[in-house]
């Protein structure tokens, strides 16, 4: 199914793939709306030539020493995958987007991912409120309101 969103003043069309939930599509849209201002060349679901394909990605430019300025993963993301991305993918900032509670994930990531790979603000979890689908029914999101999520630096 194809969804039309208006995100941060831009029209964005996202496909819901077979087996993919609407919540996963919505997290990609919300993540895009949250970070496209900071990373104007943000892309959604673009292959980057690595083992994993990001939900959201902004390639590094001259101001970044790493190949990827931003990498976003939505929904369930294995701790092993997160650790691999931080260690091997050249990601300046990795943001995991979730809906609902993520406190257990924070503890697990802090235990598993070596601190040197979690430089300040390099690994962030954005946890959307459980009623985010209802709050965004119109699919017009000029900006993601602060009351719609919590942000945790791992």
SULPETA-V615717 format. One line per field, one symbol per residue. ss: DSSP state (h for helix, s for strand, l for the rest). A space follows every 50 residues. Layout:
ss: ???
This chain:
ss: lssssssllssssssllllllhhhhhhhhhhhhhhlllllllssllllll lllllssssllllllllsssssssllllhhhhhhhhhhllsllssssssl llhhhhhhhhhhllhhhlllllsssssslllhhhhllllssllllhhhss sssl
